[in-house]
Amino acid sequence: MRNKIRDLIWGLFAMIICITSLFKGESMTNILGFEINSWIYRSIWFFIAITNLCQYFIRLKTSSEKIKLD
């Protein structure tokens, strides 16, 4: 089972990368030696952020429900 805190950290880290890439204003970005469109780069990081933050909140909700049941 993955850790809740790790999901939160990765989600926040990905959101920071996505937001800072908006302010750079570059049209192309290098990833592993390949040039890709910046919007594709941002959407990849946005997807990573959303999935990790959703998993964090789902795990937070289930752990709080377990506490209420006990």
N, C-alpha and C positions, 0 to 999 in steps of 0.2 A: 504494500500500500504506500502511495506517495504521501509526502508530508504536506500539510496545509500551508505552512509557512513558506515552503519552497515554491508553491503555486503563487502565493501572494508576491514574493520577491520577483519571480520571473515575469509575472503580469505587470508589475510596476516598472520593472526594467524595460520591458518591451514598449510600454506606453511612453516612457521617457525617450526612447530611441525614435519612436514614431513621431512624437511632437517635435523633437529637435531636428528631425529631417525635414519637417515642414518649414522651419525657419532658415535652413541652409539654402533652399531655392535651387538646388542642382537638378538638372533634367535627367542625368544619367548617374548611376551609382555602381561601383565595382564590388562584386561579391565573388570571392574565390577566383579572381582573375577574369570574370565575365562582367561585361557591362550590361546592366538591365535598366529599364525605365524606373524612375524614382517612385512613381505611383505603385508599381508592382512591389517594389521594396517596402514601401509604407504599408501596403495591404498585407504583405506577409507578416510584418511585425505587429500590425493591428490584429490579425487573426490569432497570432501567438498570445497577445495580451488578453484578448477576449476569452479565449479558451481557458487560459490559466486563471483569470479572475473569476470566471463562471465556476470552475472546479473548486476554487477556494470557497466561494460563497455556498456552494452545494455541500461541501464537506463541513463547513461551519454550521450550516442549518441542521445537518444530520447529527453532528456531535451535540448540538444544543438540545435536540429532540431526545437523544439517548439519555442525557442528564435529567430531563424532565420525567422520563419513564422510570428512572431508577429512584 
